[in-house]
Amino acid sequence: RKSGEFVDVVVEVEGREFPCHRAVLAVTPYFQTMFSSNLMESRARVITLHDIDSESFSKILDFVYTGEILIGEDDVQDILQAAHMLQAEEVLECCQKFIKKNLCPSNCVGVMRLADMYGLCGLKTIARSRAVSQFSEV
């Protein structure tokens, strides 16, 4: 991807351009549906994404190409939101693992809200259990 060889689409996010390969992007249901439909984007050379930040998209794109992602406390929520939008299930799993690993009394209520917002029932249950079991610290 970084060499530009065989690139057949550019994804633009917040003004940043990401040269990509449609076949690689299509591992996510979001892009697979986009590319296999009669939508204008299925043939477009440049696709602009909205409601997603470029840094999160960059990290998800790196994951799609390499299978690795670096998630931190500062960006886990943004990556989670972007992964949810792009239907990048493996990235969603990585975000949930990170959140579970860093779950504590001070953040369990916020995690419950976040999990509820994105329909992450398992994560919500774990956060709720933590809140109940450590209620005095919450």
VMD Tcl script that builds the backbone (N, CA, C; Angstrom):
set m [mol new atoms 414]
animate dup $m
set s [atomselect $m all]
$s set {name element resname resid chain x y z} {
  {N N ARG 1 A 0.837 -1.192 0.000}
  {CA C ARG 1 A 0.000 0.000 0.000}
  {C C ARG 1 A 0.870 1.240 0.000}
  {N N LYS 2 A 1.866 1.261 0.847}
  {CA C LYS 2 A 2.689 2.470 0.967}
  {C C LYS 2 A 3.537 2.712 -0.274}
  {N N SER 3 A 3.817 1.655 -1.030}
  {CA C SER 3 A 4.584 1.826 -2.261}
  {C C SER 3 A 3.711 2.378 -3.383}
  {N N GLY 4 A 2.397 2.265 -3.226}
  {CA C GLY 4 A 1.480 2.753 -4.243}
  {C C GLY 4 A 1.225 1.762 -5.364}
  {N N GLU 5 A 1.848 0.603 -5.273}
  {CA C GLU 5 A 1.706 -0.402 -6.315}
  {C C GLU 5 A 0.302 -1.007 -6.310}
  {N N PHE 6 A -0.319 -1.038 -7.463}
  {CA C PHE 6 A -1.640 -1.636 -7.671}
  {C C PHE 6 A -2.763 -0.962 -6.872}
  {N N VAL 7 A -2.515 0.219 -6.360}
  {CA C VAL 7 A -3.545 0.974 -5.642}
  {C C VAL 7 A -4.664 1.301 -6.630}
  {N N ASP 8 A -5.908 1.055 -6.225}
  {CA C ASP 8 A -7.018 1.317 -7.138}
  {C C ASP 8 A -8.108 2.214 -6.547}
  {N N VAL 9 A -7.865 2.725 -5.347}
  {CA C VAL 9 A -8.815 3.648 -4.741}
  {C C VAL 9 A -8.081 4.495 -3.700}
  {N N VAL 10 A -8.549 5.709 -3.528}
  {CA C VAL 10 A -8.023 6.595 -2.490}
  {C C VAL 10 A -9.184 6.917 -1.556}
  {N N VAL 11 A -8.963 6.699 -0.268}
  {CA C VAL 11 A -9.975 7.044 0.724}
  {C C VAL 11 A -9.540 8.353 1.366}
  {N N GLU 12 A -10.422 9.335 1.324}
  {CA C GLU 12 A -10.125 10.646 1.896}
  {C C GLU 12 A -10.897 10.806 3.201}
  {N N VAL 13 A -10.152 11.146 4.254}
  {CA C VAL 13 A -10.748 11.344 5.572}
  {C C VAL 13 A -10.152 12.617 6.167}
  {N N GLU 14 A -10.995 13.567 6.482}
  {CA C GLU 14 A -10.563 14.853 7.047}
  {C C GLU 14 A -9.449 15.494 6.223}
  {N N GLY 15 A -9.537 15.396 4.908}
  {CA C GLY 15 A -8.542 15.997 4.038}
  {C C GLY 15 A -7.295 15.161 3.808}
  {N N ARG 16 A -7.120 14.082 4.556}
  {CA C ARG 16 A -5.971 13.185 4.355}
  {C C ARG 16 A -6.336 12.119 3.336}
  {N N GLU 17 A -5.399 11.813 2.466}
  {CA C GLU 17 A -5.632 10.797 1.447}
  {C C GLU 17 A -4.902 9.513 1.804}
  {N N PHE 18 A -5.627 8.398 1.694}
  {CA C PHE 18 A -5.092 7.076 1.995}
  {C C PHE 18 A -5.205 6.203 0.750}
  {N N PRO 19 A -4.091 5.997 0.030}
  {CA C PRO 19 A -4.129 5.096 -1.125}
  {C C PRO 19 A -4.373 3.660 -0.646}
  {N N CYS 20 A -5.295 2.957 -1.293}
  {CA C CYS 20 A -5.698 1.624 -0.837}
  {C C CYS 20 A -5.969 0.689 -2.005}
  {N N HIS 21 A -6.239 -0.539 -1.642}
  {CA C HIS 21 A -6.647 -1.573 -2.586}
  {C C HIS 21 A -8.067 -1.998 -2.228}
  {N N ARG 22 A -8.958 -1.933 -3.186}
  {CA C ARG 22 A -10.358 -2.295 -2.936}
  {C C ARG 22 A -10.485 -3.700 -2.350}
  {N N ALA 23 A -9.724 -4.634 -2.886}
  {CA C ALA 23 A -9.820 -6.028 -2.424}
  {C C ALA 23 A -9.463 -6.153 -0.949}
  {N N VAL 24 A -8.526 -5.344 -0.482}
  {CA C VAL 24 A -8.133 -5.392 0.931}
  {C C VAL 24 A -9.201 -4.715 1.789}
  {N N LEU 25 A -9.673 -3.558 1.360}
  {CA C LEU 25 A -10.716 -2.861 2.119}
  {C C LEU 25 A -11.985 -3.702 2.231}
  {N N ALA 26 A -12.248 -4.509 1.224}
  {CA C ALA 26 A -13.489 -5.290 1.180}
  {C C ALA 26 A -13.557 -6.386 2.235}
  {N N VAL 27 A -12.522 -6.545 3.055}
  {CA C VAL 27 A -12.627 -7.507 4.164}
  {C C VAL 27 A -13.628 -7.007 5.205}
  {N N THR 28 A -13.911 -5.701 5.198}
  {CA C THR 28 A -14.929 -5.178 6.114}
  {C C THR 28 A -16.270 -5.149 5.385}
  {N N PRO 29 A -17.340 -5.521 6.072}
  {CA C PRO 29 A -18.662 -5.481 5.436}
  {C C PRO 29 A -19.020 -4.096 4.882}
  {N N TYR 30 A -18.556 -3.047 5.542}
  {CA C TYR 30 A -18.844 -1.683 5.097}
  {C C TYR 30 A -18.355 -1.469 3.666}
  {N N PHE 31 A -17.064 -1.746 3.434}
  {CA C PHE 31 A -16.502 -1.538 2.102}
  {C C PHE 31 A -16.956 -2.617 1.123}
  {N N GLN 32 A -17.125 -3.830 1.594}
  {CA C GLN 32 A -17.588 -4.905 0.719}
  {C C GLN 32 A -18.945 -4.539 0.126}
  {N N THR 33 A -19.840 -4.034 0.962}
  {CA C THR 33 A -21.156 -3.608 0.486}
  {C C THR 33 A -21.025 -2.426 -0.465}
  {N N MET 34 A -20.182 -1.473 -0.104}
  {CA C MET 34 A -19.988 -0.292 -0.940}
  {C C MET 34 A -19.480 -0.677 -2.328}
  {N N PHE 35 A -18.486 -1.545 -2.385}
  {CA C PHE 35 A -17.859 -1.885 -3.656}
  {C C PHE 35 A -18.689 -2.845 -4.507}
  {N N SER 36 A -19.579 -3.587 -3.892}
  {CA C SER 36 A -20.362 -4.556 -4.660}
  {C C SER 36 A -21.770 -4.053 -4.983}
  {N N SER 37 A -22.026 -2.798 -4.701}
  {CA C SER 37 A -23.350 -2.226 -4.959}
  {C C SER 37 A -23.306 -1.368 -6.220}
  {N N ASN 38 A -24.421 -0.785 -6.528}
  {CA C ASN 38 A -24.488 0.144 -7.653}
  {C C ASN 38 A -24.279 1.585 -7.205}
  {N N LEU 39 A -23.762 1.753 -6.004}
  {CA C LEU 39 A -23.489 3.095 -5.507}
  {C C LEU 39 A -22.370 3.734 -6.321}
  {N N MET 40 A -22.371 5.039 -6.364}
  {CA C MET 40 A -21.341 5.775 -7.082}
  {C C MET 40 A -19.943 5.393 -6.574}
  {N N GLU 41 A -19.827 5.156 -5.261}
  {CA C GLU 41 A -18.526 4.832 -4.665}
  {C C GLU 41 A -17.944 3.515 -5.185}
  {N N SER 42 A -18.796 2.638 -5.706}
  {CA C SER 42 A -18.293 1.346 -6.180}
  {C C SER 42 A -17.348 1.506 -7.364}
  {N N ARG 43 A -17.456 2.633 -8.077}
  {CA C ARG 43 A -16.593 2.872 -9.231}
  {C C ARG 43 A -15.672 4.079 -9.048}
  {N N ALA 44 A -15.886 4.830 -7.991}
  {CA C ALA 44 A -15.132 6.072 -7.794}
  {C C ALA 44 A -13.662 5.796 -7.496}
  {N N ARG 45 A -12.818 6.653 -7.980}
  {CA C ARG 45 A -11.375 6.560 -7.716}
  {C C ARG 45 A -11.058 7.106 -6.320}
  {N N VAL 46 A -11.851 8.112 -5.880}
  {CA C VAL 46 A -11.664 8.714 -4.558}
  {C C VAL 46 A -12.977 8.586 -3.788}
  {N N ILE 47 A -12.876 8.085 -2.570}
  {CA C ILE 47 A -14.039 7.938 -1.698}
  {C C ILE 47 A -13.798 8.795 -0.467}
  {N N THR 48 A -14.739 9.662 -0.154}
  {CA C THR 48 A -14.618 10.520 1.021}
  {C C THR 48 A -15.486 9.961 2.138}
  {N N LEU 49 A -14.875 9.757 3.298}
  {CA C LEU 49 A -15.608 9.289 4.472}
  {C C LEU 49 A -15.841 10.460 5.416}
  {N N HIS 50 A -17.025 10.497 5.977}
  {CA C HIS 50 A -17.391 11.536 6.939}
  {C C HIS 50 A -17.649 10.881 8.290}
  {N N ASP 51 A -17.699 11.690 9.336}
  {CA C ASP 51 A -18.022 11.214 10.692}
  {C C ASP 51 A -17.018 10.193 11.207}
  {N N ILE 52 A -15.766 10.371 10.834}
  {CA C ILE 52 A -14.696 9.487 11.291}
  {C C ILE 52 A -13.422 10.327 11.316}
  {N N ASP 53 A -12.576 10.118 12.313}
  {CA C ASP 53 A -11.351 10.919 12.343}
  {C C ASP 53 A -10.232 10.184 11.607}
  {N N SER 54 A -9.355 10.960 11.003}
  {CA C SER 54 A -8.332 10.390 10.125}
  {C C SER 54 A -7.333 9.508 10.869}
  {N N GLU 55 A -7.019 9.840 12.096}
  {CA C GLU 55 A -6.048 9.035 12.851}
  {C C GLU 55 A -6.613 7.652 13.156}
  {N N SER 56 A -7.871 7.593 13.533}
  {CA C SER 56 A -8.509 6.296 13.784}
  {C C SER 56 A -8.601 5.490 12.497}
  {N N PHE 57 A -8.959 6.146 11.403}
  {CA C PHE 57 A -9.025 5.434 10.124}
  {C C PHE 57 A -7.651 4.895 9.747}
  {N N SER 58 A -6.622 5.687 9.963}
  {CA C SER 58 A -5.260 5.251 9.660}
  {C C SER 58 A -4.896 3.994 10.445}
  {N N LYS 59 A -5.246 3.970 11.717}
  {CA C LYS 59 A -4.945 2.800 12.551}
  {C C LYS 59 A -5.741 1.574 12.101}
  {N N ILE 60 A -7.004 1.776 11.757}
  {CA C ILE 60 A -7.820 0.656 11.277}
  {C C ILE 60 A -7.288 0.158 9.938}
  {N N LEU 61 A -6.901 1.072 9.086}
  {CA C LEU 61 A -6.338 0.701 7.790}
  {C C LEU 61 A -5.054 -0.105 7.973}
  {N N ASP 62 A -4.196 0.330 8.882}
  {CA C ASP 62 A -2.982 -0.438 9.176}
  {C C ASP 62 A -3.338 -1.839 9.655}
  {N N PHE 63 A -4.382 -1.950 10.472}
  {CA C PHE 63 A -4.807 -3.267 10.951}
  {C C PHE 63 A -5.283 -4.143 9.797}
  {N N VAL 64 A -6.054 -3.565 8.896}
  {CA C VAL 64 A -6.567 -4.331 7.757}
  {C C VAL 64 A -5.409 -4.882 6.922}
  {N N TYR 65 A -4.337 -4.113 6.806}
  {CA C TYR 65 A -3.183 -4.542 6.012}
  {C C TYR 65 A -2.215 -5.430 6.787}
  {N N THR 66 A -2.086 -5.231 8.103}
  {CA C THR 66 A -1.038 -5.938 8.862}
  {C C THR 66 A -1.559 -6.888 9.928}
  {N N GLY 67 A -2.799 -6.694 10.357}
  {CA C GLY 67 A -3.337 -7.505 11.450}
  {C C GLY 67 A -2.904 -7.019 12.820}
  {N N GLU 68 A -2.294 -5.840 12.880}
  {CA C GLU 68 A -1.821 -5.286 14.150}
  {C C GLU 68 A -2.361 -3.870 14.331}
  {N N ILE 69 A -2.655 -3.545 15.596}
  {CA C ILE 69 A -3.150 -2.197 15.896}
  {C C ILE 69 A -2.645 -1.776 17.269}
  {N N LEU 70 A -2.269 -0.514 17.369}
  {CA C LEU 70 A -1.863 0.063 18.649}
  {C C LEU 70 A -3.013 0.914 19.163}
  {N N ILE 71 A -3.513 0.535 20.332}
  {CA C ILE 71 A -4.632 1.249 20.942}
  {C C ILE 71 A -4.166 1.808 22.273}
  {N N GLY 72 A -4.518 3.051 22.536}
  {CA C GLY 72 A -4.169 3.675 23.808}
  {C C GLY 72 A -5.399 4.262 24.470}
  {N N GLU 73 A -5.232 4.672 25.706}
  {CA C GLU 73 A -6.349 5.280 26.436}
  {C C GLU 73 A -6.882 6.516 25.723}
  {N N ASP 74 A -5.980 7.259 25.080}
  {CA C ASP 74 A -6.372 8.505 24.433}
  {C C ASP 74 A -7.198 8.309 23.167}
  {N N ASP 75 A -7.064 7.146 22.520}
  {CA C ASP 75 A -7.748 6.987 21.237}
  {C C ASP 75 A -8.703 5.799 21.149}
  {N N VAL 76 A -8.843 5.031 22.217}
  {CA C VAL 76 A -9.675 3.827 22.146}
  {C C VAL 76 A -11.125 4.146 21.777}
  {N N GLN 77 A -11.680 5.220 22.311}
  {CA C GLN 77 A -13.076 5.545 22.000}
  {C C GLN 77 A -13.245 5.959 20.542}
  {N N ASP 78 A -12.289 6.732 20.022}
  {CA C ASP 78 A -12.364 7.143 18.614}
  {C C ASP 78 A -12.202 5.943 17.687}
  {N N ILE 79 A -11.274 5.054 18.026}
  {CA C ILE 79 A -11.076 3.854 17.206}
  {C C ILE 79 A -12.318 2.972 17.266}
  {N N LEU 80 A -12.890 2.829 18.452}
  {CA C LEU 80 A -14.109 2.033 18.617}
  {C C LEU 80 A -15.240 2.595 17.754}
  {N N GLN 81 A -15.418 3.902 17.784}
  {CA C GLN 81 A -16.468 4.540 16.982}
  {C C GLN 81 A -16.231 4.292 15.495}
  {N N ALA 82 A -14.987 4.460 15.050}
  {CA C ALA 82 A -14.665 4.254 13.634}
  {C C ALA 82 A -14.834 2.791 13.235}
  {N N ALA 83 A -14.386 1.886 14.087}
  {CA C ALA 83 A -14.520 0.453 13.799}
  {C C ALA 83 A -15.987 0.052 13.733}
  {N N HIS 84 A -16.799 0.632 14.587}
  {CA C HIS 84 A -18.236 0.357 14.563}
  {C C HIS 84 A -18.837 0.830 13.243}
  {N N MET 85 A -18.487 2.036 12.835}
  {CA C MET 85 A -19.005 2.580 11.581}
  {C C MET 85 A -18.570 1.733 10.390}
  {N N LEU 86 A -17.300 1.319 10.379}
  {CA C LEU 86 A -16.752 0.558 9.255}
  {C C LEU 86 A -17.034 -0.939 9.357}
  {N N GLN 87 A -17.687 -1.345 10.434}
  {CA C GLN 87 A -18.011 -2.755 10.679}
  {C C GLN 87 A -16.742 -3.611 10.678}
  {N N ALA 88 A -15.686 -3.070 11.271}
  {CA C ALA 88 A -14.407 -3.773 11.388}
  {C C ALA 88 A -14.431 -4.575 12.687}
  {N N GLU 89 A -15.019 -5.761 12.622}
  {CA C GLU 89 A -15.281 -6.573 13.814}
  {C C GLU 89 A -14.022 -6.915 14.605}
  {N N GLU 90 A -12.941 -7.242 13.916}
  {CA C GLU 90 A -11.713 -7.603 14.634}
  {C C GLU 90 A -11.143 -6.412 15.396}
  {N N VAL 91 A -11.261 -5.236 14.831}
  {CA C VAL 91 A -10.802 -4.028 15.524}
  {C C VAL 91 A -11.709 -3.748 16.719}
  {N N LEU 92 A -13.004 -3.955 16.559}
  {CA C LEU 92 A -13.925 -3.816 17.694}
  {C C LEU 92 A -13.516 -4.749 18.826}
  {N N GLU 93 A -13.148 -5.979 18.483}
  {CA C GLU 93 A -12.700 -6.940 19.496}
  {C C GLU 93 A -11.429 -6.455 20.190}
  {N N CYS 94 A -10.495 -5.923 19.424}
  {CA C CYS 94 A -9.254 -5.397 20.012}
  {C C CYS 94 A -9.559 -4.246 20.971}
  {N N CYS 95 A -10.468 -3.369 20.584}
  {CA C CYS 95 A -10.859 -2.250 21.452}
  {C C CYS 95 A -11.498 -2.762 22.734}
  {N N GLN 96 A -12.376 -3.745 22.601}
  {CA C GLN 96 A -13.036 -4.293 23.786}
  {C C GLN 96 A -12.028 -4.960 24.718}
  {N N LYS 97 A -11.069 -5.676 24.166}
  {CA C LYS 97 A -10.031 -6.304 24.999}
  {C C LYS 97 A -9.245 -5.243 25.754}
  {N N PHE 98 A -8.897 -4.160 25.058}
  {CA C PHE 98 A -8.160 -3.076 25.697}
  {C C PHE 98 A -8.983 -2.473 26.833}
  {N N ILE 99 A -10.255 -2.225 26.573}
  {CA C ILE 99 A -11.126 -1.616 27.584}
  {C C ILE 99 A -11.284 -2.544 28.781}
  {N N LYS 100 A -11.504 -3.831 28.531}
  {CA C LYS 100 A -11.649 -4.800 29.627}
  {C C LYS 100 A -10.389 -4.846 30.481}
  {N N LYS 101 A -9.241 -4.824 29.818}
  {CA C LYS 101 A -7.960 -4.882 30.530}
  {C C LYS 101 A -7.762 -3.652 31.415}
  {N N ASN 102 A -8.312 -2.532 30.997}
  {CA C ASN 102 A -8.129 -1.272 31.722}
  {C C ASN 102 A -9.362 -0.843 32.508}
  {N N LEU 103 A -10.305 -1.759 32.672}
  {CA C LEU 103 A -11.531 -1.458 33.410}
  {C C LEU 103 A -11.222 -1.303 34.897}
  {N N CYS 104 A -11.738 -0.247 35.489}
  {CA C CYS 104 A -11.525 -0.003 36.918}
  {C C CYS 104 A -12.753 0.721 37.476}
  {N N PRO 105 A -12.845 0.826 38.792}
  {CA C PRO 105 A -14.019 1.481 39.383}
  {C C PRO 105 A -14.261 2.901 38.863}
  {N N SER 106 A -13.198 3.619 38.544}
  {CA C SER 106 A -13.377 5.010 38.119}
  {C C SER 106 A -13.909 5.156 36.692}
  {N N ASN 107 A -13.816 4.095 35.881}
  {CA C ASN 107 A -14.289 4.237 34.506}
  {C C ASN 107 A -15.415 3.276 34.122}
  {N N CYS 108 A -15.838 2.409 35.048}
  {CA C CYS 108 A -16.809 1.369 34.677}
  {C C CYS 108 A -18.170 1.936 34.271}
  {N N VAL 109 A -18.593 3.037 34.862}
  {CA C VAL 109 A -19.882 3.626 34.478}
  {C C VAL 109 A -19.791 4.199 33.060}
  {N N GLY 110 A -18.696 4.869 32.757}
  {CA C GLY 110 A -18.486 5.387 31.399}
  {C C GLY 110 A -18.393 4.267 30.378}
  {N N VAL 111 A -17.753 3.173 30.755}
  {CA C VAL 111 A -17.649 2.016 29.861}
  {C C VAL 111 A -19.034 1.420 29.618}
  {N N MET 112 A -19.866 1.376 30.655}
  {CA C MET 112 A -21.238 0.879 30.477}
  {C C MET 112 A -21.981 1.720 29.442}
  {N N ARG 113 A -21.848 3.030 29.533}
  {CA C ARG 113 A -22.509 3.929 28.574}
  {C C ARG 113 A -21.973 3.715 27.157}
  {N N LEU 114 A -20.657 3.629 27.053}
  {CA C LEU 114 A -20.019 3.422 25.756}
  {C C LEU 114 A -20.468 2.096 25.141}
  {N N ALA 115 A -20.455 1.043 25.937}
  {CA C ALA 115 A -20.869 -0.277 25.455}
  {C C ALA 115 A -22.332 -0.263 25.030}
  {N N ASP 116 A -23.152 0.441 25.769}
  {CA C ASP 116 A -24.571 0.543 25.426}
  {C C ASP 116 A -24.755 1.282 24.103}
  {N N MET 117 A -23.983 2.342 23.906}
  {CA C MET 117 A -24.080 3.146 22.693}
  {C C MET 117 A -23.780 2.319 21.439}
  {N N TYR 118 A -22.832 1.390 21.541}
  {CA C TYR 118 A -22.417 0.604 20.378}
  {C C TYR 118 A -22.940 -0.830 20.398}
  {N N GLY 119 A -23.846 -1.128 21.314}
  {CA C GLY 119 A -24.454 -2.454 21.348}
  {C C GLY 119 A -23.497 -3.570 21.715}
  {N N LEU 120 A -22.543 -3.274 22.584}
  {CA C LEU 120 A -21.545 -4.260 23.012}
  {C C LEU 120 A -22.007 -4.880 24.332}
  {N N CYS 121 A -22.930 -5.813 24.216}
  {CA C CYS 121 A -23.605 -6.379 25.392}
  {C C CYS 121 A -22.644 -7.043 26.369}
  {N N GLY 122 A -21.689 -7.810 25.865}
  {CA C GLY 122 A -20.739 -8.488 26.745}
  {C C GLY 122 A -19.917 -7.505 27.554}
  {N N LEU 123 A -19.441 -6.459 26.902}
  {CA C LEU 123 A -18.655 -5.432 27.584}
  {C C LEU 123 A -19.515 -4.696 28.609}
  {N N LYS 124 A -20.749 -4.423 28.258}
  {CA C LYS 124 A -21.654 -3.738 29.184}
  {C C LYS 124 A -21.883 -4.589 30.429}
  {N N THR 125 A -22.065 -5.886 30.247}
  {CA C THR 125 A -22.287 -6.796 31.373}
  {C C THR 125 A -21.079 -6.826 32.299}
  {N N ILE 126 A -19.887 -6.882 31.721}
  {CA C ILE 126 A -18.660 -6.902 32.524}
  {C C ILE 126 A -18.510 -5.596 33.301}
  {N N ALA 127 A -18.758 -4.474 32.638}
  {CA C ALA 127 A -18.645 -3.172 33.306}
  {C C ALA 127 A -19.687 -3.034 34.411}
  {N N ARG 128 A -20.895 -3.514 34.158}
  {CA C ARG 128 A -21.948 -3.456 35.174}
  {C C ARG 128 A -21.562 -4.305 36.379}
  {N N SER 129 A -21.055 -5.497 36.133}
  {CA C SER 129 A -20.622 -6.377 37.234}
  {C C SER 129 A -19.539 -5.714 38.066}
  {N N ARG 130 A -18.604 -5.057 37.400}
  {CA C ARG 130 A -17.533 -4.362 38.111}
  {C C ARG 130 A -18.110 -3.234 38.947}
  {N N ALA 131 A -19.051 -2.489 38.377}
  {CA C ALA 131 A -19.669 -1.376 39.108}
  {C C ALA 131 A -20.406 -1.872 40.343}
  {N N VAL 132 A -21.112 -2.989 40.209}
  {CA C VAL 132 A -21.869 -3.541 41.336}
  {C C VAL 132 A -20.929 -4.098 42.394}
  {N N SER 133 A -19.922 -4.859 41.963}
  {CA C SER 133 A -19.028 -5.502 42.935}
  {C C SER 133 A -18.121 -4.509 43.653}
  {N N GLN 134 A -17.865 -3.373 43.037}
  {CA C GLN 134 A -16.996 -2.375 43.660}
  {C C GLN 134 A -17.734 -1.050 43.819}
  {N N PHE 135 A -19.016 -1.147 44.148}
  {CA C PHE 135 A -19.888 0.026 44.219}
  {C C PHE 135 A -19.334 1.123 45.122}
  {N N SER 136 A -18.766 0.752 46.240}
  {CA C SER 136 A -18.261 1.762 47.177}
  {C C SER 136 A -17.119 2.577 46.578}
  {N N GLU 137 A -16.415 2.014 45.595}
  {CA C GLU 137 A -15.303 2.723 44.955}
  {C C GLU 137 A -15.751 3.513 43.729}
  {N N VAL 138 A -16.935 3.174 43.210}
  {CA C VAL 138 A -17.443 3.843 42.020}
  {C C VAL 138 A -17.920 5.219 42.414}
}
mol reanalyze $m
mol bondsrecalc $m
mol representation Tube
mol addrep $m
